[in-house]
Amino acid sequence: MSNYVYGGRADIEKALDMLVNLDDVQRNAIVVLEIDEEIDRLQTELDKIDKDPSHVPDADFIEVLSGYVERADDWNSKQ
């Protein structure tokens, strides 16, 4: 997502929603654990935003988030 612009809390929530839905349908235990780790990572950033609304995640997180947002948009367009 080369043109991605961080959208704040809404993007993190969109990514979380997609990962929770993916977690619900996944049957491979190792993949479920990996998804759960990412859910925790996203939730940690939301907690930071709750404590400090001006918080902006680091560039690495935003890069990963951009991929999740792209997948979430694809996921939502198929439903």
C-alpha positions in Angstrom: 0.0 0.0 0.0 2.5 2.6 -1.2 0.0 5.5 -1.0 -1.1 4.6 2.6 -1.7 7.4 5.0 -2.0 6.4 8.6 -5.7 6.9 9.6 -5.3 6.5 13.3 -7.6 4.6 15.6 -10.0 3.7 12.8 -7.4 1.9 10.8 -6.2 -0.1 13.8 -9.8 -1.0 14.5 -10.4 -2.1 10.9 -7.3 -4.3 11.1 -8.4 -5.7 14.4 -11.8 -6.6 13.1 -10.3 -8.4 10.1 -7.9 -10.3 12.3 -10.6 -11.3 14.7 -12.7 -12.6 11.9 -9.8 -14.5 10.4 -9.0 -15.9 13.8 -12.5 -17.2 14.1 -12.4 -19.2 10.8 -8.8 -20.4 11.1 -8.2 -24.0 12.2 -4.4 -24.3 12.2 -3.3 -23.8 15.8 0.0 -22.2 15.0 -1.6 -19.7 12.6 -4.2 -18.9 15.4 -1.4 -18.2 17.8 0.3 -15.9 15.2 -3.0 -14.1 14.6 -3.5 -13.7 18.4 0.0 -12.2 18.7 -0.9 -9.6 16.1 -4.3 -8.9 17.7 -2.4 -8.2 20.9 0.0 -5.9 19.1 -2.8 -3.9 17.6 -4.6 -3.8 20.9 -1.5 -2.4 22.6 -1.4 0.4 20.1 -5.1 1.2 20.8 -4.3 1.3 24.5 -1.5 3.8 23.9 -3.9 5.9 21.9 -6.4 5.8 24.7 -3.8 7.0 27.1 -2.4 9.7 24.7 -4.7 10.6 21.8 -1.7 12.3 20.1 0.3 9.0 20.0 1.5 7.9 16.6 2.9 4.4 16.2 6.4 3.9 14.9 7.1 3.5 11.2 7.4 -0.3 11.4 4.0 -0.7 13.0 2.4 1.6 10.4 4.0 -0.4 7.6 2.5 -3.6 8.9 -0.8 -1.8 9.6 -1.0 -0.7 6.0 -0.9 -4.3 4.9 -3.7 -5.2 7.3 -5.8 -2.3 6.2 -5.4 -3.4 2.6 -6.4 -7.0 3.4 -9.3 -5.7 5.5 -10.5 -3.7 2.6 -10.2 -6.7 0.3 -11.9 -8.9 3.0 -14.8 -6.4 3.4 -15.3 -6.0 -0.4 -15.8 -9.8 -0.7 -18.5 -10.0 1.9 
